[in-house]
């Protein structure tokens, strides 16, 4: 019973504008546009950059969520402006720009060793984990 009550409690978090989080990855053959299917060249794939950006945002939000809560991505708008070859490292930085109850807006930026390779905005929404998953599973 206590667990059920916890899921319906109001979302409270310390997520605030200005918070940042950075993640890193390596560009491997498996993460190229040719292999992923988003293009024909052996350069870092846009879907992989998008996933890295979203990972930075998700980890930032998750570390500030109360027990039983998580965030889900609801919007992502990015541009990928520079190619990165296999063998280089890439990193993504997420910065919280606004919080409106359970909606979190973030700026996301990706870099390789030489330059900024992409940027954009990302929106996440806080959800009670079990309730959200149960609703998704009910589609079966």
N, C-alpha and C positions, 0 to 999 in steps of 0.2 A: 504494500500500500504506500509506503514512504517513497519508494522508487517511482510509482505512478504520479504522485504529487510533484516530485522533483521535475518530471518532464513537462509539467504544465505551469511551472513557475515562470515568471517573466525573465527574459534574457537579460542578464547583467554581465558586463564585461568591462575591462580596462582598455579596450581598443580605442585609440585616440588619434586624431590627425597629427602628422609628424613622425609617427612610428615607422621604422624601416626594418627590412630584413633582406639579406642577400644569400643567394644560393649559387653554387658553381657546378659545372659539368664539363666534360670533354667531348669534342666533336669526333665521333667515331664513324666508321663506314656505315654502321646501322642507323645513324642519325642523319644521313644525307638525303637530299631531295630525291635522288634517283632510287634509293632503296625504300624510302617511306612512300613514294608514289606521288609526291607533290611537285615533281619536276624531273628533268633529265640529267642534271649535273651532280657531281660529287662534291657538293657544298652543304653546309648546315641547313637542314630543312626548316621552313617556316613553322610547320606544326610542332616541331621539337622546340623551337624558340618559344612558341606560345605556351607549351607545356612547362617549360622552365620558368617563364614569367608567372604562370598560374601557381606553380609550386612555391615560389617565393611568397606570393600573396597568401596562399593557403596555410603555409607554415607560420607566417606572421600572425594570422588571425587565430589559428588553432592554439598557439601558446597562450593566448589571452582569453580563450573561451572557458566558461565554467564546466565542471564535470557534466557529462550527458549531452553536451552541445558541440556542434561543429559548424563549419560554414561550407556552402556550396557555391560554385561559380554560376552566375546568372547572366553575365555579359562580358565580352572581351572584344576590344577594338584596338588593333595594333597595325603598325607598319613595319616592314622588314626592309631596311634600306641598304644593308651592306652584306656581302657574301663572306662566309668564314670557311676556310678549307679544313679538311680532316687533319687532326693532330693538334689543333689549337684548343685552348680552354675558352669557355664562355661563362658569363655570370649574368644573373638577373637580379635586379633590385626592385622591391615593392615598397611603396610608401603610401600610407593611409592619408587620403586627402579630405575625407568627410565620413561622418558616421551619423546615420539617422535611424535610431532604434536598432533594428536588426540588419539594416542595409549598410554595407561598408563599401566605400569607393576608394580605389587605389590608382596611383600612377605606377606603371611598370616600365622598366627600361632594361635593355640587354646590351652587353658589351662583349667584344672579344679582346684579345691582348692589345690590339691597335686602336680600336675606335668603338663608338656606340654603333650597334648594328640594328637596333629596333627600339620602338617605344609605343606607348599607348595607354589605354585606361582599362580597368578591370573592376567589375562589381561582384561582390559576394554577399550572401544572405545567410544569417545565422538560423540554424534549425535544430530542434531537439532530435538527436541522432536516431533513437529507436523509433520514434513516431514517423520520421521522414522515411526511414528504411522500410517500415511496415507498410506505409502507403505505396512505395515503389513496388514492393513484393506483391501487393494485392493485385497488380496488373497481370499476374500469371494466370 
